[in-house]
């Protein structure tokens, strides 16, 4: 395994060039006592590589007896990826998968032609006050794969490659970077990593992916003489390789990949074809999607 803790930046000061093309600052939304920050899509960037949706869930402390209950709802044309920092969630879907996810694990659900799933706090989570925080992303499928059969895969902590060097710990969730290759099956070029920086450390952004962004979960970082703070997404210029430093420490999510092309997003549905969205809307309204075994509840089709 090779490691390069940092690399010379293509843009390393204010007089050279600006490696950060745009800064996205999401606004928090309360969804019944649970706070979510919708980062993508945004005016500044509709997508980054295949990432067409990026939600920062929490942090929140759920009182004893309460939890998250996202009722069954449909998806098409995408894969969803759940990555937790704290807490746990129970996934159930219409192809029969039932899987609890904990921090450091991956739930990777590919909707393709259509899937229905629910996400709920498991019973043991509700026994006492419990903290939950994490990231959920949607990855648009390539046009040729939009209608593949739905599937679900779970990757445990032992499956996710990790490197820890010089106070920087990187878990590579998807793709190949930092001298590692993730075993997670992806359908297009994807870069996804969880980076934990101790105070006074530095690392270099990988240069391979055309589109890349850094989301600051917590802490502060410096790029080319500028300081950025928690809960901001920094959209980088294509192919630049800035060095990222953190005088006080930071927790980051690095995302990227090849441009996926235009997509239509409506509610939980993603497609290259507007008529496919309309068909899926009608199918959900008329109850033609498969059901999640053992669950009778569902989220109705929004009116708008």
C-alpha positions, 0 to 999 in steps of 0.5 A: 500500500502506498501513501502520499500524505500531501502533494504540491498544490497546483493552486497554493496561494491567492495570487496563483489561482482559486482552487475552490470554484464554489462554496455551498452552505446548506440550510438546516431543515427540521423533519419532525425533530430531526435536522437534515442539511440538504447540500446537493443539489444546489444552485452552485452545483446540481451534481458532483460526478455521479453524486446528485444528492447529498444529505447531512443527517443530524447530529441529533440526540433522539430521546428514549422511546423515539427514533427515525421512521421513514416509511416505505417510499420508491426510488428509480434510476439511482443507487443510495449510499448510507454512511453513519458517524453515530447511531444505527438504522434498519433498512428494509426493502421490496427485494427482501433485504433487511440490514442494520447499519452502524458507523463505518459500514455501508448500505448500498441500494441500487434502485434501477428499474424500481425499489421500495425501502424504509429506514427506521431506528432499530428497537434497541436504539430507542431504549435510551437517549441516542445520538445519530449522525451521518451522510446519505448520498444518491448516485445517478446510474449511467443512462445504459444502467438506469433500468437494471434490476434492483439490488442491495449490498452491505459492506462491513467495517472490515471491508472498507480500506483505511489508511492512517498516516501522520495524523490523517485517517482516510476510509475509502468508501468507494473508488480508488485513491490514496493508495487504496481501492474500495471493493464496493461495486460502482456503476461509474467513476466514483470517489468517496472518502471519509477523512479525519484530520488531527490538528496541524495535519495536511493531505493532498487531494487526489487528482484523478476525478474530473469533478470533486468536492470537499464537505466539512462535517466538523472543524476548519480547513485551509486551502490556498490561504483561505479558511473554510468552516464546518457544514460547507461544501467546497466545489473544486476546479477540475483537476486541481490538486490543492493541499488541505491543511487543518490547524485545529483538526477537521472531519471531511467527506471527499466526493467526486467522479466523472460528470454524469450528465443531466438528470431530472430529479423529482421527489425520490425519483431520478432519470434521464427521461422526464416521461420515465419520472411521470410513469414512476409517479403514476405507478406509485400512486396506483400501487404498482411498485412491489411492497416492503415485506411486513410493512403496510405503511407508505409515504403518499405521492406528493401533490407537487 
